[in-house]
Amino acid sequence: MPDDSQESRENQDLISGGHLVAKALKAEGVEVIYTLCGGHIIDIYDGCVDEGIDVVDVRHEQVAAHAADGYARLTGKPGCAVVTAGPGTTDAVTGVANAFRAESPMLLIGGQGAHTQHKMGSLQDLPHVDMMTPITKFAATVPDTARAADMVSMAFRECYHGAPGPSFLEIPRDVLDAKVPADKARVPKTGNYRASTRQAGDPDDVQKLADLLVQAERPAILLGSQTWTCRATEAAKELVRTLNVPAYMNGAGRGTLPPGDPYHFQLSRRYAFSNADLIVIVGTPFDFRMGYGKRLSPDATVVQIDLDYRTVGKNRDIDLGIVGSADLVLSAVTQAASGRLNGGGDKRKAWLEELRTAEQTALDKRLPQLRSDASPIHPYRLVSEINDFLTEDSLYIGDGGDIVTFSGQVVQPKAPGNWMDPGPLGTLGVGVPFVLAAKQARPDKEVVALFGDGAFSLTGWDFETLVRYDLPFVGIVGNNSSMNQIRYGQKAKYGEERERVGNTLGDVPYDEFARMLGGHGEAVREPSEIRPALERARASGKPSLVNVWIDPDAYAPGTMNQTMYK
Ligand SMILES: Cc1ncc(C[n+]2csc(CCOP(=O)(O)OP(=O)(O)O)c2C)c(N)n1
């Protein structure tokens, strides 16, 4: 018999906090939440089921937060992780912090003890908002059930203010579980609660940059991560081709130009920045990766374009600063300069030739190590084999210390959006969660991930999640049974007898670990075995780990120079 009671009719018009949260996630286009369960947050799961949002459960909250970060980077949409109160939220702190430094728009929702038990010592109660405030663009408590959807929308709005970044919301258990009349709760509609505006840059400054680029004899441009964030690939390509400018790429900007493109440069960067008369920096701060700006010629005219006003001119004087979205600014500059360059004359041509020679010289110097047949395997040989293995559809993820420093010099993604690293926080352990996000956000891509054995150990148990969700990828562990990047610094500072303190790992057979969890795994000890093993991993159709035993006494030049501390 149909239940037609008064109570039942009233219930139909009531909605809980968790269901309101799910409606707001849906309105933002969130297709998946990454989570590890807890009693404080289960009503959000229930709402997600109703809204058709996938609930992907992982083995550690750090993984959930990194996966949300990765998802945001790859889709341009916000990622979302939902974790329980107390330890669930503290476990996710590292992932949020990483997204903060990497300018990644993700929302972390944390549970909280009931409002009615505020500061009474309820289960898992902690001051989450205080903890999250310094590492987010916005952190708040949802004070009332009727505000749940509205505040999720508010958090998303804040994620996109200036350069993007993470937001945090905690929702007390009684606020989440309570039901309110549906017509009393604002549920912001898709596209109606935040602006779609991108900043175009001041037209006068755009004109000034166009003039500088026309007049320069030795220009160079660095395409940083915001080139990808702003989806400025086409605008950047058009600019360098129209204005005859050599381009260097870093972070997520890698792959903007494919290897082999006449304007793609990599190994001659230091030479170019020491000798250029005009350097244009697009969407990357003067942080440690840029020697705080000190590695640019003091005589060069320096122009900085960034989404964040606070980044422009930070740590180093600039001659022109433009706040705006890289796609709009670069397109406008090309337009303002078009027809005025005519190839840039002989001097420009000579400059490009000079850089090509510097590029070739650096490559020739490195070639013997890239092709080394030495046993144990030289890390350069491993990363060179990986580079050759990548196709246009391969998304490359680097997670480790020294081995990833090696790969940064050699691995060249063949298309934009095909490079992921932690970003300036340098967080080890992003690899497995980034694989998870990448396989879900971009199922069309093959994912190839290189791990240091130390880095893999941090979040490696979620390899099981990749098996459970049937997400095949090619994983490679550069196994040196050490935390080598740190070991080198200890050796240099304290000598050989003390170089082994706190950095030695076991000889772990990660291939067996992969097989134990239901994936594909094999071990490699000889250089000639690398490529066939990678091919078999690709063909396996499973999450895989190729455990490559590499020379523990080989260090990357960047590690030996300790450039990250300079
Ligand atoms: C979460 C985290 N903990 C510690 C560090 C410091 N750290 C930087 S590199 C490194 C060594 C990493 O070892 P591994 O992944 O095996 O790579 P290897 O340097 O041996 O190639 C460590 C511990 C960090 N960056 N992130």
The ligand as an SDF file (V2000), in Angstrom:
LIG
                    3D

 26 27  0  0  0  0  0  0  0  0999 V2000
   56.9610   13.7390    1.5980 C   0  0  0  0  0  0  0  0  0  0  0  0
   58.4210   14.0360    1.4690 C   0  0  0  0  0  0  0  0  0  0  0  0
   59.2840   13.5770    2.4040 N   0  0  0  0  0  0  0  0  0  0  0  0
   60.6160   13.8200    2.2970 C   0  0  0  0  0  0  0  0  0  0  0  0
   61.0990   14.5590    1.2290 C   0  0  0  0  0  0  0  0  0  0  0  0
   62.5880   14.8410    1.1200 C   0  0  0  0  0  0  0  0  0  0  0  0
   63.1950   14.0930   -0.0100 N   0  0  0  0  0  0  0  0  0  0  0  0
   63.4670   14.6730   -1.1860 C   0  0  0  0  0  0  0  0  0  0  0  0
   64.1690   13.6510   -2.2870 S   0  0  0  0  0  0  0  0  0  0  0  0
   64.1290   12.3610   -1.1930 C   0  0  0  0  0  0  0  0  0  0  0  0
   64.6710   10.9930   -1.5740 C   0  0  0  0  0  0  0  0  0  0  0  0
   63.6890   10.2440   -2.3900 C   0  0  0  0  0  0  0  0  0  0  0  0
   64.1330    8.9310   -2.5960 O   0  0  0  0  0  0  0  0  0  0  0  0
   63.6400    8.1080   -3.8470 P   0  0  0  0  0  0  0  0  0  0  0  0
   62.2270    8.3850   -4.1200 O   0  0  0  0  0  0  0  0  0  0  0  0
   64.0260    6.7080   -3.6340 O   0  0  0  0  0  0  0  0  0  0  0  0
   64.4420    8.7470   -5.0400 O   0  0  0  0  0  0  0  0  0  0  0  0
   66.0430    8.7970   -5.2500 P   0  0  0  0  0  0  0  0  0  0  0  0
   66.4850   10.1290   -4.7310 O   0  0  0  0  0  0  0  0  0  0  0  0
   66.6740    7.6620   -4.5150 O   0  0  0  0  0  0  0  0  0  0  0  0
   66.2100    8.6960   -6.7230 O   0  0  0  0  0  0  0  0  0  0  0  0
   63.5670   12.7570    0.0130 C   0  0  0  0  0  0  0  0  0  0  0  0
   63.3580   11.8610    1.1660 C   0  0  0  0  0  0  0  0  0  0  0  0
   60.1470   15.0470    0.2970 C   0  0  0  0  0  0  0  0  0  0  0  0
   60.4960   15.7780   -0.7570 N   0  0  0  0  0  0  0  0  0  0  0  0
   58.8340   14.7400    0.4070 N   0  0  0  0  0  0  0  0  0  0  0  0
  1  2  1  0
  2  3  1  0
  2 26  2  0
  3  4  2  0
  4  5  1  0
  5  6  1  0
  5 24  2  0
  6  7  1  0
  7  8  2  0
  7 22  1  0
  8  9  1  0
  9 10  1  0
 10 11  1  0
 10 22  2  0
 11 12  1  0
 12 13  1  0
 13 14  1  0
 14 15  2  0
 14 16  1  0
 14 17  1  0
 17 18  1  0
 18 19  2  0
 18 20  1  0
 18 21  1  0
 22 23  1  0
 24 25  1  0
 24 26  1  0
M  CHG  1   7   1
M  END
$$$$
